[in-house]
Amino acid sequence: MLGDRLEVLEVENLRPQLEQEHLGPAREEIHRLFLEHVMAQAPGYDKLLTWTSEPIMPTPRAVGEMVQLAAREEGTSVLAVDIGGATTDVFSVFDGQFNRTVSANLGMSYSICNVLAEAGAAGIRRWVSIPVGEDELRDRLRNKMIRPTTIPQTIEDLLIEQAVAREALRLAFLHHAALASGLKGVQQARTMADLFTQAGSGATLVDMMRLGLIIGSGGILSHAPRREQAALMMIDAFQPEGITRLAVDSIFMMPQLGVMASALPEAAMEVFRRDCLVPLGTVVAPVGRAKEGEVVLEWEIAGERGDLRAGQLLRVPLPAGREAEAALQPRRGMDIGEGPGHGWKGRLQGGAAGVILDGRGRPLHLPDGESERLAKLDEWMRAAGALPGRE
């Protein structure tokens, strides 16, 4: 009926059975169409095709390939984020299932006022550790939007942009968690391994307690003046639970390595570990109910001992490339991944930020009072070593 007017493509059924999804073939076909009808319009694309023996990948797909390879090689769940000037991409692999979302209205320059509109001035201002009024905050962000290529010139500018980053990352992650979900409205197909369990239909696949590695990318994270600042931004935005490693992509190398992995996966993984990732360290975050000041965790790391109290942030220095024996004993009702009150022994990996012990609880709450909030933010930054002269 359509004749030559329209190209009609047929792929395998998206949902061959009511309780199963089969999205791969449709994704591949959409990817092919993107290359043929969008990428082909890019100047020099035809010439580029003659230079390479491997297929050309769009950047987000290449990053996704590398994230999936890293999850397989590391044997853990991985969350990766790329925050740019206009958009924020979030990638995750949980239980072998890969998901990617794009928050097209959340960015650090061209879309910075969209972050302001979605989070609200109060939402951004709550992360700024210096006094700043909402009107002044709005003016600063509007100036950034109309001059998107500028970078912070003062410590005040830097603190405000990092506050925006926290909200952009948080909102993009909430968007991702909502979309990275199982089938809705039906019972999912099960195997003998989970015959007697059934996850909530449509529940998110994102489980922060089982997350082993968070990778940050984008200028605000990769080029933060201090690596501790990048670590604290990711911890505040994603609020990891239990024991989670942190890293940043040093120079946005993951797209190239994702393409390389299609031909030389072992070499790509070697470069990924040695040259791409900058280890920030490990965050330990007990989860449970506790009153401010109560001991939530007894810890021993590299021969040092201490208590972590509710509302407190501690940093134990441990350089990149080193591991340390650790014994962590949460108090009754607190959980670090082994169950409430159950301890953990093993080796923790170091990094630029060392080991960060986060007793601030989940979800993270900031004091309501202005002076109390500023004091608490300053205390956390001082503890994390996130500002010069405040270690």
C-alpha positions in Angstrom: 0.0 0.0 0.0 2.8 2.4 0.8 4.9 1.5 -2.2 8.0 3.6 -2.5 6.7 6.4 -0.3 8.0 5.0 3.0 10.6 2.5 4.2 9.0 -0.2 6.2 11.2 -2.2 8.5 10.3 -5.4 10.4 12.1 -6.5 13.5 11.3 -9.2 16.2 8.4 -8.5 18.5 9.2 -6.2 21.4 7.1 -8.3 23.7 6.9 -11.9 22.4 5.2 -12.9 25.6 3.2 -10.9 28.0 5.8 -11.4 30.7 8.9 -10.8 28.5 10.6 -7.9 26.8 12.9 -8.2 23.8 14.2 -4.7 23.0 17.5 -5.5 21.4 16.6 -5.9 17.7 14.5 -2.7 17.7 17.3 -0.8 19.4 19.8 -2.0 16.8 17.5 -1.0 13.9 17.0 2.5 15.4 20.7 2.8 15.8 21.3 1.9 12.1 18.7 4.5 11.0 20.4 7.1 13.2 23.7 6.4 11.5 22.2 6.5 8.0 19.9 9.5 8.3 21.4 11.7 11.1 25.2 10.9 11.2 25.4 10.8 7.4 24.5 14.5 7.4 27.6 15.4 9.5 30.3 17.1 7.4 33.1 14.7 6.5 31.2 11.6 7.6 31.5 9.8 4.3 35.2 10.4 4.2 35.5 9.2 7.8 33.9 5.9 6.8 36.8 5.2 4.4 39.4 5.7 7.2 38.1 2.9 9.6 37.5 -0.8 9.3 35.2 -0.7 12.3 31.6 0.6 12.5 31.2 4.2 13.7 29.3 4.5 17.0 27.4 7.5 18.4 29.1 8.7 21.6 26.4 7.6 24.1 26.3 4.1 22.6 30.1 3.8 22.8 30.0 4.9 26.5 27.3 2.3 27.1 29.4 -0.4 25.6 32.3 0.5 27.9 30.0 0.6 31.0 28.7 -2.9 30.2 32.2 -4.2 29.6 33.4 -2.7 32.9 30.4 -4.3 34.8 31.2 -7.7 33.3 35.0 -7.5 34.0 34.6 -6.0 37.5 31.8 -8.4 38.4 29.6 -5.7 39.9 26.8 -3.3 39.3 27.9 0.0 37.7 26.4 3.4 37.5 28.0 6.0 35.2 27.0 9.6 34.5 28.1 12.1 31.9 27.0 15.6 32.7 27.5 18.2 30.0 26.5 21.7 29.1 23.1 20.8 27.7 22.2 17.2 28.7 23.0 14.6 31.3 23.3 10.9 30.4 23.0 8.2 33.0 24.0 4.6 32.4 23.6 1.6 34.7 24.1 -2.1 34.7 22.2 -4.1 37.4 21.9 -7.9 37.3 23.3 -7.7 33.8 20.6 -5.4 32.5 21.8 -2.3 30.8 19.8 0.9 30.8 20.6 4.4 29.6 18.6 7.6 30.0 19.1 11.1 28.7 17.9 14.1 30.6 17.9 16.6 27.7 17.0 19.6 29.8 19.6 19.2 32.6 23.1 20.6 32.0 25.7 23.0 33.4 25.7 25.8 30.8 23.1 25.9 28.0 20.5 24.1 30.2 21.6 25.5 33.6 18.3 27.5 33.9 16.3 24.4 33.3 18.0 22.9 36.4 17.0 26.1 38.2 13.4 25.8 37.0 13.2 22.1 37.9 15.0 22.1 41.2 14.0 25.6 42.3 16.3 28.3 43.7 15.9 26.8 47.2 16.8 23.3 46.0 20.1 24.6 44.5 20.8 27.1 47.3 20.6 24.4 50.0 23.9 23.0 48.7 25.8 26.3 48.7 28.0 26.6 51.8 28.2 30.4 51.6 25.4 33.0 52.2 23.7 33.7 48.9 20.2 35.1 48.3 17.8 33.5 45.8 17.8 36.6 43.6 21.6 36.7 43.4 21.6 32.9 42.7 19.2 33.3 39.8 21.2 36.2 38.3 24.4 34.2 38.5 22.8 31.2 36.7 21.3 33.4 34.0 24.6 35.0 33.4 26.1 31.5 33.0 23.4 30.5 30.5 24.1 33.5 28.2 27.8 33.0 28.6 27.9 29.2 28.5 31.7 28.8 27.8 32.8 30.6 30.9 34.3 28.8 33.9 34.2 29.8 37.6 36.6 32.7 38.4 36.0 32.8 42.2 35.5 30.3 44.9 31.9 31.6 45.2 31.3 30.8 41.5 32.7 27.4 41.9 30.6 26.5 45.0 27.4 27.7 43.2 28.2 25.6 40.0 28.9 22.6 42.1 25.6 23.1 43.9 23.9 23.1 40.5 25.7 20.0 39.6 24.4 18.2 42.6 20.8 19.0 41.7 21.3 18.2 38.0 22.9 14.8 38.8 20.2 14.1 41.4 17.3 14.9 39.1 18.8 13.0 36.2 19.4 10.0 38.5 15.8 10.1 39.7 14.7 10.1 36.0 16.9 7.2 35.3 15.7 5.1 38.3 12.1 5.7 37.3 12.7 4.4 33.7 15.1 1.6 34.5 12.3 -0.6 35.7 10.9 -4.0 35.2 7.7 -4.9 33.3 4.7 -3.0 34.6 1.3 -4.6 35.2 2.2 -8.2 34.8 4.1 -10.9 36.6 7.6 -11.3 35.1 8.8 -14.6 33.6 10.8 -16.5 36.3 13.4 -19.2 36.5 13.8 -21.9 39.1 16.4 -19.6 40.9 13.7 -17.1 41.8 10.6 -19.3 41.7 9.5 -18.3 45.2 10.2 -14.6 44.8 8.6 -12.0 42.6 9.9 -8.5 42.4 7.3 -5.8 42.5 6.0 -5.4 39.0 7.4 -2.2 37.5 9.9 -1.7 40.4 13.1 0.1 39.6 16.1 -2.1 38.8 18.4 0.4 40.5 19.5 -1.0 43.9 22.0 1.3 45.6 23.0 -1.2 48.3 24.2 -3.6 45.6 26.0 -0.9 43.6 29.7 -1.5 43.4 31.1 1.4 41.3 30.0 4.9 40.3 31.8 6.6 37.4 31.5 10.3 36.9 32.3 12.2 33.7 31.8 15.7 32.3 33.8 18.9 33.0 32.3 19.7 36.4 33.4 16.2 37.7 36.5 15.3 35.7 38.1 18.7 36.0 37.0 19.7 39.5 39.9 21.7 41.1 40.1 19.0 43.8 39.2 15.3 43.3 37.6 15.4 46.7 35.0 17.8 45.4 34.0 15.4 42.6 33.7 12.6 45.2 31.5 14.7 47.5 29.3 15.9 44.6 28.6 12.3 43.5 28.0 11.2 47.1 25.5 14.0 47.7 23.7 13.5 44.4 23.5 9.7 44.2 23.5 8.9 48.0 25.1 5.5 47.6 24.4 2.9 50.3 26.7 0.3 51.8 30.2 0.1 50.3 30.7 1.7 46.9 33.8 2.7 44.9 34.0 6.1 43.2 35.9 7.1 40.1 36.0 9.8 37.4 36.8 9.5 33.7 40.0 11.5 33.5 39.7 13.0 30.0 36.4 11.7 28.7 38.1 8.6 27.2 35.2 6.1 27.6 33.6 6.8 24.2 36.8 5.9 22.4 37.4 2.8 24.6 33.8 1.7 23.9 34.5 1.6 20.2 37.9 0.0 20.8 36.2 -2.7 22.9 34.2 -3.9 19.9 37.5 -5.1 18.4 40.0 -5.4 21.3 38.0 -5.8 24.5 41.1 -6.8 26.6 43.1 -3.9 25.5 40.2 -1.5 26.0 39.8 -2.8 29.6 43.5 -2.4 30.3 43.5 1.2 29.1 40.2 1.8 31.0 41.8 0.7 34.3 45.2 2.3 33.9 44.6 5.5 32.0 40.9 6.3 31.8 39.6 6.0 35.4 40.9 8.1 38.2 40.1 6.3 41.5 38.5 8.6 44.0 38.3 6.0 46.7 35.5 4.2 48.5 32.4 5.5 50.4 30.9 3.5 53.3 27.4 4.6 54.1 25.4 2.8 56.8 21.6 2.9 56.2 19.1 2.9 59.0 17.4 5.0 61.6 19.5 6.8 64.2 19.4 10.0 66.2 21.9 12.8 65.5 25.1 12.0 67.3 24.5 8.3 67.9 27.2 5.9 66.9 26.2 4.1 63.7 29.4 2.4 62.8 32.6 1.1 64.5 35.4 1.0 62.0 39.0 -0.2 61.7 40.9 0.7 58.5 44.6 0.3 58.0 45.2 0.0 61.7 43.2 3.1 62.6 40.0 2.8 64.7 37.1 5.0 65.4 33.4 5.5 65.6 31.1 7.1 63.0 28.2 9.1 64.4 24.9 9.9 62.8 25.2 13.2 60.8 29.0 12.9 60.6 31.3 12.6 57.6 34.8 11.2 58.1 37.7 10.7 55.8 40.5 8.1 56.2 43.4 8.9 53.8 44.3 6.0 51.5 46.1 6.8 48.3 45.1 5.5 44.8 46.6 2.2 44.0 46.5 1.0 47.6 44.1 -1.3 49.5 43.7 -1.6 53.2 42.3 -4.3 55.5 39.1 -3.1 57.1 36.6 -4.2 59.7 33.3 -2.5 59.7 30.7 -3.1 62.4 27.4 -1.3 62.1 25.3 -0.7 65.2 22.0 -2.6 65.7 19.5 -1.6 63.0 22.2 -0.2 60.7 23.0 -1.9 57.4 26.1 -1.7 55.1 25.1 -4.5 52.8 25.3 -7.6 55.0 22.0 -7.1 56.8 21.1 -4.9 59.8 23.7 -5.2 62.5 26.0 -7.5 60.5 29.6 -6.6 60.2 31.9 -6.7 57.2 35.6 -7.6 56.8 37.6 -7.2 53.6 39.8 -4.8 51.7 38.9 -1.3 50.8 40.4 0.5 47.7 41.9 3.9 48.0 41.9 7.0 45.8 42.3 10.7 45.8 39.6 11.1 48.4 40.6 8.0 50.4 37.9 6.2 52.3 34.9 8.4 53.1 32.6 7.2 56.0 29.2 8.8 55.5 26.9 8.8 58.6 24.5 11.3 57.3 21.7 8.8 56.6 19.5 8.1 53.6 17.8 10.1 52.4 20.2 12.8 53.2 18.6 15.7 55.1 20.1 19.2 55.6 19.2 21.4 58.6 16.3 23.8 58.1 18.0 26.8 59.7 20.3 28.9 57.6 23.2 29.2 60.0 22.9 25.5 61.0 22.9 24.5 57.3 25.9 26.6 56.4 27.8 25.2 59.4 26.9 21.6 58.5 27.9 22.1 54.9 31.2 23.7 55.9 31.8 20.8 58.4 31.3 18.2 55.7 33.5 19.9 53.2 36.2 20.3 55.8 35.9 16.6 56.6 36.2 15.6 53.0 39.1 17.9 52.2 37.0 19.5 49.5 38.3 23.1 49.9 41.9 24.4 50.2 43.0 25.0 53.8 40.0 23.2 55.3 41.3 19.6 55.7 
